[in-house]
Amino acid sequence: MENPLRAELALDASACTSCMICVRECPTWCITVDAHQEEREEGGRRPIKVNILDKFEVDYGLCMFCGICVDACPHDALFWAPDAENVLKEGASGNGARQNLVYQIAGLEGALPRAVRSAKKEQS
């Protein structure tokens, strides 16, 4: 399936480096990322600094499902899940609660098993 249904974003948090490219490229600014830096000793002369993901949110009330964030991610951490069972269930509940349309890391990782990964992303 080359062009999957754009229904729900799935996040592979272990692949996310908190580079903020998805945040900067999003035309509706529906993605929020917070991270902190830690130093790691990896056998070199100096410790390296790496970004640790603290918060990754997608506000589906603002998202227009354009897919720019998925295409722009250089680390293949974002994917499309073809079914919108969580987003549609919360959005159509009729309670008007906007906070139900904001998904955190755990909710986005929950869609990862259903995500459609392109051949390019599976090879890496």
C-alpha positions as CSV (number, residue, x, y, z in Angstrom):
1,M,0.0,0.0,0.0
2,E,1.9,3.0,-1.3
3,N,-0.6,5.7,-0.2
4,P,-2.1,4.7,3.1
5,L,-5.3,6.3,4.4
6,R,-4.3,9.3,6.5
7,A,-6.3,8.6,9.6
8,E,-4.1,8.6,12.6
9,L,-0.4,9.4,13.3
10,A,1.7,6.7,14.8
11,L,5.0,7.5,16.7
12,D,8.0,5.3,17.2
13,A,9.4,7.2,20.2
14,S,12.6,5.1,20.2
15,A,13.4,6.5,16.7
16,C,12.5,10.1,17.5
17,T,15.6,12.3,18.2
18,S,13.6,15.4,19.1
19,C,15.1,17.2,16.1
20,M,11.9,19.4,15.9
21,I,11.7,19.2,12.0
22,C,8.1,17.9,12.2
23,V,7.2,20.8,14.4
24,R,8.7,23.4,12.2
25,E,7.3,21.9,9.0
26,C,3.7,21.5,10.2
27,P,1.5,24.2,8.6
28,T,-1.0,24.2,11.4
29,W,1.4,23.9,14.3
30,C,-0.5,20.9,15.8
31,I,2.6,19.1,17.0
32,T,4.3,19.9,20.3
33,V,7.7,18.4,21.2
34,D,9.6,18.9,24.5
35,A,13.0,17.3,25.1
36,H,16.0,17.6,27.3
37,Q,19.7,16.9,26.7
38,E,21.8,14.3,28.4
39,E,25.5,13.5,28.1
40,R,26.5,10.0,27.2
41,E,29.8,8.3,27.4
42,E,30.3,6.3,24.2
43,G,34.0,5.5,24.3
44,G,35.2,8.7,22.8
45,R,37.3,11.5,24.3
46,R,34.3,13.5,25.2
47,P,30.7,12.6,26.1
48,I,28.2,13.3,23.4
49,K,25.0,15.2,24.0
50,V,21.7,13.5,22.9
51,N,18.2,14.8,23.0
52,I,15.8,12.8,25.2
53,L,12.1,13.0,24.2
54,D,9.9,14.2,27.1
55,K,6.7,15.1,25.4
56,F,5.3,14.6,21.9
57,E,1.7,15.8,21.4
58,V,-0.5,15.9,18.3
59,D,-3.7,18.0,18.5
60,Y,-6.1,16.4,16.0
61,G,-8.4,19.4,16.4
62,L,-5.9,21.4,14.5
63,C,-4.3,18.7,12.3
64,M,-5.4,18.8,8.6
65,F,-3.8,15.4,7.9
66,C,-1.5,16.7,5.2
67,G,1.3,14.3,6.0
68,I,4.1,16.8,5.8
69,C,5.4,15.7,9.2
70,V,5.6,12.1,8.1
71,D,7.4,13.0,4.9
72,A,9.8,15.5,6.7
73,C,10.9,13.2,9.5
74,P,14.5,12.2,8.8
75,H,14.5,9.4,11.4
76,D,11.4,7.6,10.3
77,A,9.7,8.1,13.6
78,L,6.2,9.1,12.3
79,F,3.9,6.8,10.3
80,W,0.2,6.7,9.2
81,A,-2.1,4.2,10.8
82,P,-4.9,3.5,8.3
83,D,-7.8,3.3,10.7
84,A,-8.8,6.2,13.0
85,E,-10.5,4.1,15.7
86,N,-9.2,6.3,18.5
87,V,-9.5,9.7,16.9
88,L,-13.0,9.1,15.5
89,K,-14.2,7.5,18.7
90,E,-13.1,10.5,20.8
91,G,-14.1,13.1,18.2
92,A,-17.5,11.7,17.5
93,S,-18.4,11.1,21.2
94,G,-20.4,14.4,21.1
95,N,-19.0,15.6,24.5
96,G,-17.2,18.5,22.8
97,A,-14.1,17.9,25.0
98,R,-11.2,19.3,23.0
99,Q,-8.6,17.7,25.3
100,N,-9.7,14.3,24.0
101,L,-8.3,15.3,20.6
102,V,-4.8,15.9,22.0
103,Y,-2.7,12.7,21.9
104,Q,0.5,12.1,24.0
105,I,3.4,9.7,23.4
106,A,1.5,6.6,24.7
107,G,-1.5,7.2,22.5
108,L,0.6,7.8,19.5
109,E,2.7,4.7,20.2
110,G,-0.5,2.7,20.5
111,A,-1.2,3.2,16.8
112,L,2.3,1.9,15.8
113,P,1.3,-1.7,15.4
114,R,-1.4,-0.7,12.9
115,A,0.9,1.7,11.0
116,V,1.8,1.3,7.4
117,R,5.5,1.6,6.9
118,S,6.9,2.2,3.4
119,A,9.6,-0.1,2.0
120,K,12.1,2.7,2.5
121,K,11.3,3.0,6.2
122,E,11.4,-0.8,6.7
123,Q,14.9,-1.1,5.2
124,S,16.5,1.2,7.8
